[in-house]
Amino acid sequence: MSFSLDPLPLAVAASAFLLAGFVKGMVGLGLPPVAMGLLSLVMAPVQAAALLVVPAFVTNVWQLAAGPRFGTLLRRLWPMLAASVVGTLVAAGILHGNYGAEATVFLGLALIAYAVVGLAALRLHVPPAAERWLGPLVGAATGLVTAATAVSSFPSAPYLGALGLTKDDLIQALGLSFTVSTVALAVALAGGGALSLSVAGSSLVALIPALLGMVLGGWVRGRVSERVFRRCFFVGLLGLGLHLALRPLF
């Protein structure tokens, strides 16, 4: 697979990762949905997914390493994480890399659902007894969404938010979940021939604007209202999801 060197795709890619990194630095998540949504406007979703691998992995590991309770969270969340890996690999094998109009619609629907959950500010609660069976289900669903769209934050992020974790534990748990999903996606893409050395090199270059955006987002986070920003972010995400979901109809 080769990426176009035309100015428009390159400019969109740089802007997409800068904005996506900014959002992640500001609110702790959002790099894959923002980047995938914008990149899919100028390239096939499977190309966008491959380009996303290195920036997603590095920023997620950065977020994961910032927390103090890695071992505790891993012991608690491993059923969901294991199911997410299996779900990603199985779904990718079934899809056989056919990321076309259906995947674009699926991505749009995932973004819409993600935005609605964020705008509704739903206060979900998962009883400890339900984690044993609900975690694997959420993991498998997250794997399916990850394989089809490269967006690994739904339904894992709402589920983790419903576990009653502290703020620091939640940030680290999100980083852990996203890291595992990114690794599984990379394996699936490499197995399907979509992640070659040349593509990995392009993905490494994309890390530069992503990290710059993440640093800027972290700087702004302490200077503006996060509540206002999150609302604007989810409204924008909703509009982008509607555009992608309805684009095949026009």
C-alpha positions as CSV (number, residue, x, y, z in Angstrom):
1,M,0.0,0.0,0.0
2,S,1.3,3.5,-0.8
3,F,0.1,6.9,0.4
4,S,-0.6,9.7,-2.0
5,L,1.9,12.6,-2.0
6,D,-0.6,15.1,-3.2
7,P,-0.7,18.3,-1.2
8,L,-4.3,17.9,-0.1
9,P,-4.1,14.5,1.6
10,L,-0.8,15.5,3.2
11,A,-2.2,18.7,4.6
12,V,-5.4,17.0,5.8
13,A,-3.3,14.3,7.5
14,A,-1.0,16.8,9.3
15,S,-4.0,18.8,10.4
16,A,-5.9,15.7,11.5
17,F,-3.2,14.5,13.8
18,L,-2.5,18.0,15.1
19,L,-6.2,18.4,16.0
20,A,-6.5,14.8,17.3
21,G,-3.5,15.1,19.5
22,F,-4.8,18.4,20.8
23,V,-8.1,16.8,21.7
24,K,-6.4,13.9,23.5
25,G,-4.1,16.2,25.4
26,M,-7.2,18.3,26.4
27,V,-9.7,15.6,27.5
28,G,-7.6,12.4,27.7
29,L,-9.2,10.6,24.7
30,G,-10.4,11.2,21.1
31,L,-7.3,10.8,19.0
32,P,-8.5,7.8,16.9
33,P,-12.1,9.1,16.3
34,V,-11.0,12.6,15.3
35,A,-8.1,11.4,13.2
36,M,-10.0,8.6,11.5
37,G,-13.0,10.9,10.8
38,L,-10.9,13.5,9.1
39,L,-8.4,11.2,7.3
40,S,-11.3,9.2,5.9
41,L,-12.4,12.3,3.9
42,V,-9.3,12.0,1.7
43,M,-8.2,8.4,1.9
44,A,-9.6,4.9,2.3
45,P,-10.3,3.9,5.9
46,V,-7.8,1.1,5.9
47,Q,-5.1,3.5,4.9
48,A,-6.2,5.9,7.6
49,A,-6.1,3.1,10.1
50,A,-2.6,2.1,9.2
51,L,-1.4,5.7,9.4
52,L,-2.9,5.9,12.9
53,V,-1.0,3.0,14.5
54,V,2.2,4.7,15.7
55,P,0.6,8.0,16.9
56,A,-2.1,6.1,18.7
57,F,0.3,3.6,20.3
58,V,2.8,6.2,21.5
59,T,0.2,8.6,22.9
60,N,-1.6,5.8,24.6
61,V,1.5,4.4,26.2
62,W,2.3,7.9,27.4
63,Q,-1.1,8.2,29.0
64,L,-0.8,4.7,30.5
65,A,2.6,5.3,32.0
66,A,1.4,8.5,33.8
67,G,-0.8,6.5,36.3
68,P,0.3,4.7,39.5
69,R,-1.9,1.6,39.5
70,F,-1.1,-0.4,36.3
71,G,-0.9,-3.8,38.0
72,T,-4.2,-3.3,39.9
73,L,-6.0,-2.2,36.8
74,L,-4.6,-4.9,34.7
75,R,-5.8,-7.6,37.1
76,R,-9.3,-6.0,37.1
77,L,-9.6,-5.4,33.4
78,W,-7.9,-8.3,31.8
79,P,-11.1,-10.1,30.8
80,M,-12.2,-7.1,28.8
81,L,-8.8,-6.5,27.4
82,A,-8.4,-10.2,26.3
83,A,-11.9,-10.1,24.7
84,S,-11.0,-6.9,22.9
85,V,-7.8,-8.5,21.3
86,V,-9.8,-11.6,20.3
87,G,-12.6,-9.5,18.9
88,T,-10.3,-7.3,16.9
89,L,-8.4,-10.2,15.3
90,V,-11.5,-12.3,14.6
91,A,-13.4,-9.4,13.1
92,A,-10.4,-8.3,11.0
93,G,-10.2,-11.9,9.7
94,I,-13.9,-11.9,8.7
95,L,-13.7,-8.5,7.1
96,H,-10.5,-9.4,5.2
97,G,-9.5,-5.8,4.9
98,N,-12.5,-4.8,2.9
99,Y,-12.8,-1.3,4.2
100,G,-15.2,0.4,1.8
101,A,-18.4,2.4,2.0
102,E,-19.8,0.0,4.7
103,A,-16.9,0.7,7.0
104,T,-17.3,4.5,6.5
105,V,-20.9,4.3,7.5
106,F,-20.0,2.1,10.5
107,L,-17.4,4.7,11.5
108,G,-20.0,7.4,11.2
109,L,-22.4,5.5,13.4
110,A,-19.7,4.8,16.0
111,L,-18.8,8.5,16.1
112,I,-22.5,9.4,16.5
113,A,-23.0,7.0,19.3
114,Y,-19.8,8.2,21.0
115,A,-20.9,11.8,20.7
116,V,-24.4,11.2,22.0
117,V,-23.0,9.4,25.1
118,G,-20.7,12.4,25.7
119,L,-23.4,15.1,25.2
120,A,-25.9,13.2,27.3
121,A,-23.3,13.0,30.1
122,L,-24.8,9.7,31.1
123,R,-24.0,8.6,34.6
124,L,-23.8,4.8,34.1
125,H,-22.9,2.4,36.9
126,V,-21.6,-1.1,36.6
127,P,-22.0,-3.2,39.8
128,P,-18.9,-5.1,40.7
129,A,-20.7,-8.5,40.3
130,A,-21.5,-7.6,36.6
131,E,-17.9,-6.9,35.6
132,R,-17.2,-10.6,35.2
133,W,-19.6,-11.1,32.3
134,L,-20.1,-7.5,31.1
135,G,-16.4,-6.8,30.7
136,P,-15.8,-9.5,28.0
137,L,-18.9,-8.5,26.1
138,V,-17.7,-4.8,26.1
139,G,-14.2,-6.0,25.0
140,A,-15.6,-8.1,22.2
141,A,-17.8,-5.2,21.0
142,T,-14.8,-2.8,21.2
143,G,-12.8,-5.3,19.1
144,L,-15.4,-5.3,16.4
145,V,-15.5,-1.5,16.3
146,T,-11.7,-1.3,16.3
147,A,-11.4,-3.8,13.4
148,A,-14.0,-2.0,11.3
149,T,-13.1,1.6,12.1
150,A,-9.8,1.8,14.1
151,V,-11.8,3.6,16.8
152,S,-11.3,1.8,20.1
153,S,-13.0,4.2,22.5
154,F,-16.6,2.8,22.1
155,P,-18.0,1.1,24.0
156,S,-14.9,0.7,26.2
157,A,-14.7,4.3,27.3
158,P,-18.3,4.6,28.6
159,Y,-17.9,1.2,30.3
160,L,-14.7,2.2,32.1
161,G,-16.4,5.5,33.1
162,A,-19.1,3.5,34.7
163,L,-16.8,1.5,37.0
164,G,-16.5,4.2,39.6
165,L,-12.8,4.7,39.1
166,T,-11.0,7.7,40.4
167,K,-9.9,10.4,37.8
168,D,-6.3,9.2,37.7
169,D,-7.3,5.5,37.6
170,L,-9.8,6.2,34.8
171,I,-7.2,8.1,32.7
172,Q,-4.7,5.2,33.2
173,A,-7.4,2.6,32.4
174,L,-8.3,4.3,29.2
175,G,-4.7,4.4,28.2
176,L,-4.4,0.7,29.0
177,S,-7.5,-0.2,27.0
178,F,-6.5,1.9,24.0
179,T,-2.9,0.6,24.0
180,V,-4.1,-3.0,23.9
181,S,-6.6,-2.2,21.1
182,T,-3.9,-0.4,19.1
183,V,-1.5,-3.4,19.3
184,A,-4.3,-5.8,18.3
185,L,-5.2,-3.5,15.4
186,A,-1.5,-3.3,14.3
187,V,-1.3,-7.1,14.3
188,A,-4.5,-7.3,12.2
189,L,-3.4,-4.7,9.7
190,A,0.1,-6.3,9.4
191,G,-1.5,-9.7,8.9
192,G,-3.7,-8.3,6.1
193,G,-0.8,-6.6,4.4
194,A,-1.9,-3.1,5.2
195,L,0.9,-2.2,7.6
196,S,4.2,-2.5,5.6
197,L,7.5,-0.9,6.6
198,S,6.9,2.1,4.3
199,V,3.4,2.7,5.9
200,A,4.9,2.3,9.3
201,G,7.4,5.0,8.4
202,S,4.6,7.3,7.3
203,S,2.8,6.6,10.6
204,L,6.0,7.5,12.5
205,V,6.1,10.8,10.7
206,A,2.5,11.4,11.7
207,L,3.5,11.1,15.3
208,I,5.2,14.5,15.2
209,P,2.0,16.6,14.7
210,A,0.1,14.3,17.1
211,L,2.6,14.8,19.9
212,L,2.7,18.6,19.2
213,G,-1.1,18.7,19.4
214,M,-1.1,16.7,22.6
215,V,1.4,19.1,24.3
216,L,-0.7,22.1,23.2
217,G,-3.9,20.4,24.4
218,G,-2.3,19.8,27.8
219,W,-1.2,23.4,28.0
220,V,-4.7,24.7,27.1
221,R,-6.4,22.3,29.4
222,G,-5.4,24.3,32.5
223,R,-6.5,27.6,31.0
224,V,-10.1,27.0,29.6
225,S,-13.2,25.4,30.9
226,E,-13.0,21.6,30.1
227,R,-16.8,21.4,30.3
228,V,-17.3,24.0,27.5
229,F,-14.6,22.4,25.4
230,R,-16.0,18.8,25.8
231,R,-19.4,20.1,24.7
232,C,-17.9,21.7,21.6
233,F,-15.9,18.6,20.9
234,F,-18.8,16.2,21.0
235,V,-21.0,18.5,18.9
236,G,-18.3,18.6,16.3
237,L,-17.9,14.8,16.5
238,L,-21.6,14.4,16.1
239,G,-21.6,16.5,12.9
240,L,-18.6,14.6,11.5
241,G,-20.3,11.2,12.3
242,L,-23.5,12.3,10.5
243,H,-21.5,13.4,7.5
244,L,-19.7,10.1,7.2
245,A,-22.8,8.0,7.9
246,L,-24.9,9.8,5.3
247,R,-22.2,10.4,2.6
248,P,-22.9,7.2,0.7
249,L,-26.5,8.4,0.2
250,F,-25.5,11.4,-1.8
